[in-house]
Amino acid sequence: MLRRSQRGQSMLEFGIVIPFFLVFIMGIAYFGAAISDYIALNNMARSCAREASIGGPSTYGKLQNEYLKKDLTAGLYEWGPQAYSEGLAYIHVDKDISEATTGNHGNVVVTLKSKIDMSRENAATIFKRLLIRWAGASPDVLNLDVTYTMYSEYDLSQEKKS
């Protein structure tokens, strides 16, 4: 039996704990969404590098446009032609025919970058602002940056001469 002075104790404890619990659960959900977008971006970079390694330099522009039109899984990060024009997304496909590579093939380097759109107010932007203000983190703390390098099956020897 509870004493008269203890009747509201459990409700008060619940009221104090529940906001922290909900913030914790939302943090887990947004972390999962960020990881999902990172995996999608990584898969895009790998697929693009594979296609570029077979197709050669003439296909690089087409591949950039094709992969820019794809969607990220969770959509937490910005991606697409509009995000590219606003500077929130970046894709670049290039060849690496440096002296370190052997033979006439070289490598294909694919770089993809994506940012959280800070102009929209959602839990991700609030979390990023908290990290920047309270933890003193860099403004680039939550940006995604994927670089994928793959051996080119296309003969790049003509590219070396020009």
Secondary structure, DSSP 8 states (H G I E B T S, - for coil): ---GGGTTHHHHHHHHHHHHHHHHHHHHHHHHHHHHHHHHHHHHHHHHHHHHHHH-GGGHHHHHHHHHTS--SS--S--SHHHHHTTSEEEEEEEE--TTS-TTT-EEEEEEEE---TTS-SHHHHHHHHHHHTS---TTTT-EEEEEEEE--S--HHHHH-
